[in-house]
């Protein structure tokens, strides 16, 4: 191979820019905190495996793992573990069963930002749906303002998730 195609400027060792960190308080459930610790351990193991490779010309996977470790360590340092709350009204760490105007039921859980996954019904506390639900009691109706229009939800059940 011609030396003209080999990068020798050494810039490939520069760290990747850090991932953005939310300015919102980093509330976590016990499950969310355990997931952060697990993700950190997995990422540290992945970095160790990458560093043990015989062929290490491509340093980007290592740089990405180092960046992810910095992010996870930062999230763990700022984590605020929230103890289970009484279930008289919707709060962080609750699973909420709701019914919409058509009688269809939906289940949501208000969890930490790093644990949130809308496809699984896990929503962050600053999400519009979580803000609409927070403070509602059994039988209360809330209005969830979505881009496609407002949806009325009736709170059917509130349960602690951790």
Order of alpha helices (4+ residues) and beta strands (2+ residues): beta-alpha-alpha-beta-beta-beta-beta-alpha-beta-beta
